[in-house]
Amino acid sequence: MPKRSRKARHLKKTSRPSPRHHKVTAGRQSQATAARTSNRATSRLPLVTLALEWFLNPDHLPFIVAKEQGFFREEGMDLSIIVPTVPEESLELVARGKADFGVGEQTNLIKARDRRWPLISIGPLLTNTVVCLMYLKEGPIKRVENLKHRRVGWPGLDIDLPILGTMLEAAGLTFDDILPVDVGFALTDALLTGKADAVFGAFVNYEQVEAESRGASVEFVSPTKYGVPDLYQLVVMTSDRMVKEHPNLVRGFTQALMRGLTFTHQHPNEALGIYIKANAMADPALSAKTFDKTWPYFPETLKQDPNRWKSVMEWLLKRGVIKKPIPLEKLFTNRFVPNL
């Protein structure tokens, strides 16, 4: 983990890696156990593993669609999905060869690469920034500048610090001006029960939906409005070894994923039904509302923009999250972009 700056000395990393939806907690499994969806394989096709960054949710819907529709099998492989024991464990699992592919945040991949973890992005999953600052419409916060001397709930993740820090500085504030409250991932609860005046780390496609489903009227502010470059919020990654030793497998994987994405864009209602049927832990009503906010962020192509990667990498360098510039070819590749 990067060293916390002096300004953030009172922001401590959480020891409670709880999921955002409690119903999934009981469904979590150890990293040695693959959480498979309902279409279990009976053939002898190669089995590839995908490690999620969090519990199974509509962010991952294109993978479920591709699996249930048989797209991975048609590309010559079976897919097993691994639910991590802690958030973002996917990076370590892929780096150590415990999983073939993974989902993670772009910022975390860059940080991991700075630590010489052999990870590379092969395409986006969520194309833009969805993390945000969220507050009640009728509360004391109307903009970031109002955070001075206010309680700000956050999940305690180190990677949130450069984002929140950049937003505060753009508003003329520092970490010393706010009252941080470590609420784990219970961001919506913290806001609605009055434990925090605002929460940071919420996703517009989840916590906003969750809060509104509970009758709250909320507003959110995107970090992109306060000096943070637009992120590929989630990316799909693999290891350098997979790229070098199994390029055809990587190509087949991206082909199947792209087919799942295309199906989702063309048949969103059917795609949602496939996901709910395959995921016994899903709350159908919440999943439907979350998916409605999520699917516009799904990419129509897996091709990645070098300028966006450069902007995020240089911003993390400026914030002290990484120690030196990283060649872009070490961070992502468009080599396996399907031509559908």
LINFEN-V771121 format. One record per run of one state. SS is the DSSP state (~ for helix, > for strand, _ for the rest). FROM is the first residue (numbers start at 1). TO is the last residue. If there is no record, write none. Layout:
[[SS | FROM | TO] [SS | FROM | TO]]
//
This chain:
[[_ | 1 | 5] [~ | 6 | 8] [_ | 9 | 21] [~ | 22 | 27] [_ | 28 | 45] [> | 46 | 51] [_ | 52 | 57] [~ | 58 | 68] [_ | 69 | 70] [~ | 71 | 74] [_ | 75 | 76] [> | 77 | 82] [_ | 83 | 89] [~ | 90 | 95] [_ | 96 | 100] [> | 101 | 104] [_ | 105 | 105] [~ | 106 | 114] [_ | 115 | 118] [> | 119 | 126] [_ | 127 | 130] [> | 131 | 136] [_ | 137 | 143] [~ | 144 | 147] [_ | 148 | 150] [> | 151 | 154] [_ | 155 | 158] [~ | 159 | 170] [_ | 171 | 174] [~ | 175 | 177] [_ | 178 | 178] [> | 179 | 182] [_ | 183 | 186] [~ | 187 | 192] [_ | 193 | 197] [> | 198 | 203] [_ | 204 | 206] [~ | 207 | 213] [_ | 214 | 217] [> | 218 | 222] [~ | 223 | 226] [_ | 227 | 233] [> | 234 | 239] [~ | 240 | 245] [_ | 246 | 246] [~ | 247 | 266] [_ | 267 | 267] [~ | 268 | 278] [_ | 279 | 283] [~ | 284 | 297] [_ | 298 | 305] [~ | 306 | 318] [_ | 319 | 327] [~ | 328 | 331] [> | 332 | 332] [_ | 333 | 340]]
//
